[in-house]
Amino acid sequence: MSEKHGEKFLELSWDKSHEIGAIQFINGWLQEHGVDKGAYRNLISDYNIEYHDGENWQKITSYNAANVADFSKEFHTYGLEWDKDYFNFYFDGELYYTMRNDVCFSETTMLFSLAILKAAIAGPVSDDIDGTSMAIDWVRYYTRKENSED
């Protein structure tokens, strides 16, 4: 996130007093320290928030998209509500993530892909992906009627 879409802030509070030397928000690329040392994390959605207590980094919270569900064992529903202002992403019927639409203002093609990126931003490519696939049961899309609020 940047200030491109407005000022951002994060408020943290504890039940009791803590010695805090620094707070760090970590996302993307290879983790070089902490409990996820050596793990690759998604650049956009995965993160750790830690504070330094004067001796060690202590985890405040973390989010790892890979731990949301076991995508290899069951089907899930995904949704994207897209208008001139926002993208609203849904997972199994629940709003999951919202971001401002600064890029798509006309019709576009839907693309479903398991592409392997050369930049390795999703982590190293290994033989673990051999034999894997993505199964899509069905796809449905709707177009909002002009001047419609529902």
Salt bridges, closest charged atoms under 4 A:
ASP36 OD2 - ARG41 NH1 2.98
GLU74 OE2 - HIS76 NE2 3.43
GLU81 OE2 - ARG144 NH2 3.26
ASP85 OD2 - LYS84 NZ 3.14
ASP92 OD2 - HIS76 ND1 2.74
ASP102 OD2 - HIS5 ND1 2.70
